[in-house]
Amino acid sequence: MTRPARPEDVDEICGALPGTWFGTSWGAVPTWLVQTRATRTEGDRGRGFVLYREPHATATDPATGEPYDDLLVVRTPDEAAKAALVEAEGPFFTIDHFRRSNAVLVRLSRLGELDRDELVEVLTEAWRAMAPPRLVREHDA
C-alpha cells in the first residue's frame, strides 16, 4: 500500500495523463478534460473525466442537510464499474441526479480512505472512458 491519497493528488494524477488539461465544462465547472481526437486540434473543447462539483441541493450531508462543498464527479467506463465502486467499502457514492450517468461522486475530505495507487487507478479509468482509443493505446504501449 502506498501512502493515503490527498486532495492535491487529483490534479497531479490527472495532469500527468496524456492529452489532458484543466478547464471548465457545464458553464464554469472546474474540470479535467481530455482531447477528443488522437491529436488535439484548435477548438477541441475536450471531454470531462473529473469535475469539481459546486455545492448543490441534490448532494447534501445527511447529518446536517448542508450541501457538500468538496465533491468530485469521476467518470466510470460503464454501469458495472460504477456499481462496483459504489457498492464497495469506500468513499464513492452516487445520488439520484447521476442515476443515468456513468459517474460516481467522492468527497475530497474522504480521499484519505484510498491509497494513492487506488486513486491513480480510478482516475486513469475515468480518463480511459473519455479518451480517444488511439491515445489510450499509445498510453498503454
trRosetta pair geometry for C-beta under 8 A, 3 or more apart (Angstrom, degrees):
i j d omega theta_ij theta_ji phi_ij phi_ji
1 115 4.8 -150 -167 -82 89 161
1 117 7.5 -140 -147 26 47 122
2 115 4.8 133 59 165 73 114
2 116 4.5 -71 103 46 130 101
2 117 4.8 127 11 -23 122 98
3 115 6.7 142 85 -153 24 85
3 116 5.7 33 67 -14 73 118
4 111 7.7 119 161 120 88 73
4 112 4.2 27 167 -151 132 74
4 113 7.7 50 -148 -22 108 12
4 114 7.2 111 -157 79 66 44
4 115 6.0 -81 -103 -111 36 54
4 116 7.2 88 128 -38 15 77
5 9 5.2 -110 -160 47 80 153
5 111 4.3 -99 105 159 109 98
5 112 6.2 -149 64 -90 65 32
5 114 4.5 5 7 84 131 95
5 115 6.3 124 -32 166 82 14
5 116 5.0 143 -87 -88 70 52
5 118 7.0 -94 -39 65 127 91
5 119 4.0 109 -110 -31 142 142
6 9 5.0 117 59 -16 68 101
6 111 6.4 118 -135 99 9 128
6 112 7.0 34 -88 -78 54 83
6 116 7.8 -12 8 -88 73 99
7 10 6.2 -34 -175 3 49 112
7 70 7.8 -71 -108 -168 134 116
7 108 4.3 41 -106 -171 113 112
7 109 7.9 1 -62 -66 118 38
7 111 5.9 157 -69 22 56 147
8 11 6.3 -50 -166 36 53 104
8 12 6.4 51 142 -17 74 111
9 12 5.4 -64 -147 44 39 114
9 13 5.7 36 159 -20 76 109
9 111 7.2 178 46 159 117 144
9 116 5.8 -141 -136 -129 154 95
9 119 5.7 66 118 109 134 152
10 13 6.2 -61 -147 38 22 105
10 14 6.1 12 161 -10 62 114
10 32 7.9 -142 159 -35 92 139
10 50 6.6 -174 -174 164 108 152
10 72 6.6 -145 -125 -101 151 150
10 108 7.5 -73 -19 -116 142 98
10 111 7.6 -104 -48 -109 103 154
10 119 7.4 -96 -82 177 64 127
10 123 7.0 173 -138 -93 65 144
11 14 6.0 -58 -136 44 28 106
11 15 5.7 26 165 -19 65 116
11 22 7.1 4 -137 -80 98 137
11 32 7.8 -172 -116 -78 56 119
12 15 6.1 -62 -143 40 20 109
12 16 6.6 18 158 -20 58 112
13 16 6.0 -64 -154 33 27 110
13 17 7.2 33 151 -30 62 100
13 119 6.5 -152 -36 127 164 99
13 120 5.5 -151 -132 -107 130 67
13 123 4.9 86 123 81 132 155
13 124 7.6 -96 172 -50 111 78
14 17 6.0 -50 -160 16 37 114
14 20 5.8 -151 163 164 76 156
14 22 7.5 92 110 -77 125 89
14 32 4.1 -69 -178 -133 145 155
14 49 7.6 173 -132 80 110 108
14 50 5.7 -104 -94 35 141 142
14 123 6.0 -103 -71 -180 77 131
14 127 7.3 170 -131 -71 70 117
15 20 6.3 -146 -119 97 30 122
15 22 7.1 -27 -85 -37 97 105
15 32 7.8 -112 -58 -127 58 117
17 20 4.8 65 78 -17 92 136
17 34 7.1 -53 116 -97 121 113
17 123 7.6 -142 -40 135 137 100
17 124 6.7 173 -97 -113 125 70
17 127 4.7 -105 -175 -127 161 163
17 131 7.8 -122 158 -70 120 139
17 139 7.4 3 -158 -120 77 142
18 131 7.6 74 80 -140 91 142
18 135 5.6 -166 105 -173 121 102
18 138 6.8 -103 107 94 175 112
18 139 5.3 -146 14 -81 129 105
19 34 5.1 60 109 -161 103 80
19 35 4.1 -95 -174 18 112 106
19 40 6.3 164 -142 -51 89 110
19 131 6.4 117 71 -133 135 106
19 132 7.8 -92 155 25 174 96
19 135 5.1 -30 -7 -146 149 147
20 32 5.9 -1 -168 -178 119 96
20 33 6.6 151 -151 81 65 46
20 34 5.2 -36 -91 -93 74 71
20 35 7.9 -118 -72 -12 32 75
20 127 7.0 -58 -73 -125 126 119
21 32 7.8 169 86 -152 28 58
21 33 5.7 -21 64 63 74 96
21 46 6.9 -134 49 -69 96 158
22 30 7.1 -2 -176 -169 98 89
22 31 7.5 159 -156 84 56 40
22 32 5.9 -36 -101 -99 67 63
22 33 7.5 147 -112 17 17 83
23 31 6.0 -29 77 69 66 87
23 33 5.1 -16 36 3 112 131
23 46 6.6 128 38 42 139 141
24 27 7.1 -75 158 103 118 39
24 28 5.1 -37 -159 -145 144 37
24 29 5.9 130 -160 59 78 44
24 30 6.2 -46 -100 -92 73 34
24 31 5.8 103 -141 19 23 99
25 29 5.4 -43 68 66 66 103
25 31 4.2 14 8 -4 103 164
25 33 6.9 141 -50 -79 114 109
25 45 8.0 109 -104 158 87 104
25 46 7.9 -106 -74 88 112 97
25 48 4.4 -78 -6 -53 162 135
25 51 6.6 -85 55 -104 117 116
26 29 4.4 18 64 9 105 128
26 31 7.7 119 20 -49 90 138
26 48 7.9 -29 -12 -18 96 161
26 51 7.5 34 19 -138 126 145
29 48 8.0 19 96 -118 116 156
29 51 5.4 10 146 -162 123 113
29 52 6.9 179 178 65 78 66
29 53 7.0 -4 -150 -109 120 44
29 54 6.6 -111 -112 -17 87 99
30 51 7.2 134 86 -160 54 59
30 52 4.2 -3 75 41 107 120
31 48 4.3 -55 -173 -121 132 114
31 50 7.0 155 -158 86 59 52
31 51 4.7 -18 -105 -106 88 76
31 52 7.2 -137 -71 16 44 73
32 48 6.9 105 71 -150 50 66
32 49 5.8 -56 95 60 98 83
32 50 4.2 21 36 54 118 99
32 51 7.7 -131 25 -67 69 40
33 45 7.5 -105 -157 147 150 52
33 46 3.0 68 167 131 123 146
33 47 6.3 136 -154 60 78 29
33 48 5.6 -46 -94 -87 73 53
33 49 7.3 135 -119 8 25 80
34 46 5.9 142 62 -158 26 99
34 47 5.6 -30 59 59 81 85
34 49 5.8 32 -7 -14 111 125
34 127 5.8 118 -61 -151 145 80
34 130 5.2 132 44 106 123 105
34 131 4.7 -73 150 -89 151 77
34 132 8.0 -160 136 -3 110 69
34 135 7.4 168 175 107 117 158
35 38 7.9 53 106 179 123 2
35 39 7.7 -87 147 132 152 14
35 40 4.0 -105 -115 -88 142 92
35 44 5.3 16 -142 151 83 149
35 46 5.8 -60 -90 -104 32 82
35 131 7.7 43 59 -137 66 73
35 132 6.9 -45 101 -3 83 113
35 135 7.1 146 66 -68 102 156
36 44 5.5 -161 22 -153 97 103
36 45 7.6 31 -24 56 126 62
36 46 6.4 -161 -35 -116 84 28
36 47 5.9 108 -88 -25 83 100
36 132 6.5 86 163 -55 32 108
37 40 6.9 156 62 -90 86 31
37 41 6.3 25 43 -6 135 103
37 44 6.9 -114 20 -108 94 133
37 132 5.6 55 -146 -59 20 159
38 132 5.1 -116 -62 100 59 141
38 134 3.7 -19 -96 80 125 134
38 135 5.5 -174 -125 -48 62 81
38 138 7.7 111 -152 -12 102 133
40 44 5.1 -125 -158 40 77 155
41 44 5.1 116 58 -41 65 108
47 130 4.1 -162 111 -175 124 114
47 131 7.8 -156 59 -71 122 33
48 51 5.5 31 174 -63 134 100
48 75 7.4 149 116 -42 70 122
48 130 7.1 -122 81 -133 28 164
49 74 7.5 18 155 -154 67 57
49 75 4.7 -82 -148 21 64 127
49 123 7.8 100 129 -165 114 66
49 126 4.3 129 171 143 102 95
49 127 5.1 102 139 -88 170 45
49 129 6.6 141 -128 62 106 95
49 130 4.4 -142 -76 23 103 141
49 131 7.8 -7 -60 -40 145 78
50 72 6.1 -17 -168 -171 93 110
50 73 7.1 158 -156 80 42 57
50 74 5.5 1 -110 -107 80 70
50 75 7.2 -100 -61 6 50 85
50 123 6.4 -4 -64 -134 137 95
50 126 5.8 79 -58 126 86 152
51 72 6.9 146 75 -162 47 57
51 73 4.2 -4 56 52 102 107
52 71 7.6 130 -166 87 47 57
52 72 6.2 -34 -102 -104 52 67
53 56 6.9 -74 163 4 106 115
53 59 7.2 45 124 35 144 153
53 68 8.0 44 90 91 113 106
53 71 4.1 -33 57 92 114 110
53 72 6.9 166 4 -114 91 12
53 73 5.2 89 -49 -26 115 102
53 105 7.2 -36 11 -126 149 109
55 59 7.9 -133 -150 73 49 96
55 67 3.8 108 -175 114 95 127
55 68 6.4 -169 -117 81 77 41
55 69 4.7 -20 -70 -96 115 70
55 71 7.9 130 -90 12 48 109
56 59 5.8 57 69 27 87 90
56 67 5.7 154 51 -144 22 136
56 97 8.0 31 110 -47 136 170
57 60 6.6 -4 -158 -51 44 114
57 67 6.0 -75 -78 -78 35 115
58 95 5.8 123 149 135 90 144
58 96 7.1 -119 -165 61 102 87
58 97 4.4 53 166 -40 147 137
59 67 6.3 70 80 -151 69 79
59 68 5.1 -54 127 25 104 110
59 71 6.0 31 122 -66 155 160
59 95 5.1 -117 -91 -43 85 160
59 97 7.3 -77 -48 24 91 133
59 105 6.6 -153 -130 -158 144 170
60 64 7.7 -130 172 80 94 73
60 65 5.5 -1 166 -165 136 36
60 66 6.2 158 -153 82 91 23
60 67 5.3 -61 -96 -90 75 45
60 68 6.8 -169 -118 -20 23 73
61 64 4.5 22 89 40 122 94
61 65 6.8 -45 71 8 75 16
61 66 5.3 5 30 58 112 77
61 67 7.7 113 -3 -179 79 3
61 68 6.1 123 -50 -71 81 75
62 65 7.8 28 -152 -68 21 49
66 69 8.0 -32 142 -26 108 99
68 71 4.8 84 109 -46 125 106
68 107 6.0 -113 -160 -102 133 106
70 107 5.1 62 93 -163 100 80
70 108 4.1 -102 170 33 109 103
70 109 5.3 81 92 -17 155 93
71 105 5.3 -22 -161 -163 111 111
71 106 7.3 137 -151 71 62 33
71 107 6.0 -45 -93 -98 59 58
71 108 7.6 -123 -71 -15 12 82
72 105 6.8 151 77 -154 51 57
72 106 5.2 -17 57 62 102 84
72 107 7.7 163 14 -107 79 11
72 108 6.4 103 -25 -63 103 79
73 98 7.4 -173 -136 -95 112 141
73 103 5.2 17 179 169 94 133
73 104 7.7 164 -154 82 53 33
73 105 5.8 -30 -99 -96 61 74
74 92 7.8 -76 49 -121 126 112
74 103 6.3 156 77 -158 38 78
74 104 5.4 -21 62 62 94 81
74 105 7.5 156 16 -99 80 23
74 106 6.4 11 -3 9 124 110
74 122 6.2 18 164 153 153 108
74 123 6.9 -90 -140 -96 121 61
74 126 4.9 -94 -176 -85 83 144
75 102 6.3 41 -164 108 73 87
75 103 5.2 -45 -103 -98 43 87
75 126 4.2 119 60 -150 83 86
75 129 4.8 -154 133 77 119 139
75 130 5.8 70 81 -36 170 114
76 79 7.8 110 100 -84 126 16
76 81 4.2 -177 179 100 112 110
76 82 4.2 172 56 -67 159 76
76 85 6.6 -141 -96 8 134 135
76 102 4.7 -121 67 169 83 85
76 103 6.1 -177 5 -91 84 27
76 104 6.0 66 -41 -13 119 95
76 125 7.0 6 -137 127 55 114
76 126 6.9 -41 -75 -95 34 73
76 129 6.4 123 131 -70 18 160
77 81 4.8 80 44 4 87 154
77 102 6.9 -88 94 169 17 137
77 125 6.0 -81 -32 176 104 98
77 128 6.6 -20 -84 96 109 103
77 129 4.4 -147 -94 -92 56 104
78 81 5.3 99 53 11 67 100
78 82 7.1 -121 106 -4 38 92
78 102 5.8 -57 -126 -128 16 137
78 129 7.9 -164 -32 -122 56 116
79 82 5.4 -54 -149 37 35 116
79 83 6.2 35 154 -20 68 105
79 102 6.2 -94 -64 -101 51 92
80 83 5.8 -52 -147 36 30 110
80 84 6.4 34 153 -23 63 105
81 84 5.6 -50 -147 33 32 114
81 85 6.6 29 156 -15 64 104
81 102 7.4 52 63 -166 103 104
81 125 6.8 -160 -168 159 147 139
82 85 6.1 -62 -156 37 29 106
82 86 6.2 19 155 -12 67 113
82 94 7.0 48 176 -65 110 138
82 102 5.5 -136 -46 -147 128 61
82 103 7.0 12 -110 36 120 14
82 104 5.7 171 -142 -55 77 95
83 86 5.8 -61 -141 43 30 107
83 87 5.7 16 166 -10 69 117
84 87 6.3 -62 -135 44 21 101
84 88 6.2 28 162 -31 60 111
85 88 6.0 -55 -145 25 25 113
85 90 7.2 -79 -168 78 66 132
85 92 4.2 -40 155 99 101 163
85 104 5.0 -81 101 -56 137 165
85 122 7.2 92 -111 -124 133 117
86 92 5.6 -102 -85 118 47 100
86 93 6.0 85 -133 -127 86 34
86 94 5.4 -32 -104 -8 137 103
86 104 6.0 -158 -63 -118 87 118
88 92 7.2 42 57 46 96 114
90 113 6.0 154 -147 126 65 123
90 114 6.7 52 -151 -73 115 90
91 106 5.0 72 118 -144 106 97
91 107 6.4 -112 -178 40 118 79
91 110 3.7 158 -129 129 136 125
91 111 6.9 -114 57 -81 166 32
91 113 4.8 140 -39 55 111 135
91 114 6.8 -90 20 -30 118 99
92 104 4.5 7 -167 162 112 141
92 105 7.0 138 -155 70 61 42
92 106 5.2 -42 -96 -77 63 99
93 104 6.9 128 60 -169 21 92
93 105 5.6 -37 72 67 72 94
93 106 7.5 132 21 -86 70 51
94 98 5.1 -122 -161 81 96 117
94 99 7.1 117 148 -84 127 50
94 103 7.7 126 -116 95 101 63
94 104 5.8 -82 -71 -126 86 64
94 105 6.3 135 -103 12 39 94
95 98 5.7 79 57 19 69 97
95 99 7.9 -86 107 -45 41 75
95 105 6.6 17 -7 3 97 144
96 99 5.4 -12 -158 -35 45 115
98 101 4.4 -73 -158 48 76 115
98 103 5.5 -100 -157 74 129 98
98 104 7.7 144 132 -103 153 26
98 105 7.0 171 4 -32 158 103
102 129 6.9 -152 119 -169 128 146
106 110 6.4 -127 -177 74 83 107
106 111 6.8 86 146 -81 122 74
107 110 4.5 73 69 10 97 105
107 111 7.7 -129 98 -32 55 70
108 111 5.8 -21 -160 -19 43 115
110 113 5.3 -13 173 3 81 119
111 114 5.9 -57 -172 37 57 104
111 119 6.5 38 -164 -92 104 135
114 118 4.2 -129 -169 84 103 126
114 119 5.1 120 116 -52 135 87
114 122 7.6 -54 -148 1 159 136
115 118 5.2 98 55 5 68 102
115 119 7.4 -136 99 -3 36 89
116 119 5.5 -56 -151 38 38 112
116 120 6.3 44 150 -23 69 101
117 120 5.5 -47 -148 32 34 115
117 121 6.5 37 152 -20 64 103
118 121 5.6 -53 -152 34 33 113
118 122 6.5 28 154 -15 67 106
119 122 5.8 -54 -144 38 33 108
119 123 6.1 23 161 -11 68 111
120 123 6.2 -64 -143 44 24 103
120 124 5.9 24 160 -20 64 113
121 124 5.9 -58 -142 38 24 110
121 125 6.4 24 158 -18 62 107
122 125 5.9 -56 -151 36 28 110
122 126 6.6 32 150 -21 63 104
123 126 5.4 -47 -149 32 37 116
123 127 6.5 41 150 -20 65 101
124 127 5.5 -49 -150 35 35 115
124 128 6.3 40 150 -22 66 103
125 128 5.4 -48 -144 35 35 116
125 129 6.5 43 153 -27 63 101
126 129 5.8 -51 -155 26 31 115
126 130 7.0 1 157 3 61 109
127 130 6.4 -82 -157 48 30 93
127 131 5.5 28 159 -31 74 118
128 131 5.9 -51 -121 30 27 110
128 136 5.5 79 -133 -117 80 124
131 135 4.7 -112 171 84 113 123
131 136 5.2 136 96 -56 121 90
131 139 7.7 23 131 -7 164 141
132 135 4.8 87 64 6 83 106
132 136 7.3 -153 94 -7 42 87
133 136 5.5 -57 -150 36 36 113
133 137 6.3 37 154 -20 70 104
134 137 5.6 -51 -147 35 34 113
134 138 6.4 34 154 -18 65 105
135 138 5.7 -52 -147 37 32 112
135 139 6.4 36 151 -22 63 105
136 139 5.6 -54 -150 35 31 114
136 140 6.3 24 155 -15 65 110
137 140 5.8 -61 -146 40 30 107
137 141 6.5 43 153 -40 64 100
138 141 5.7 -42 -149 12 32 119
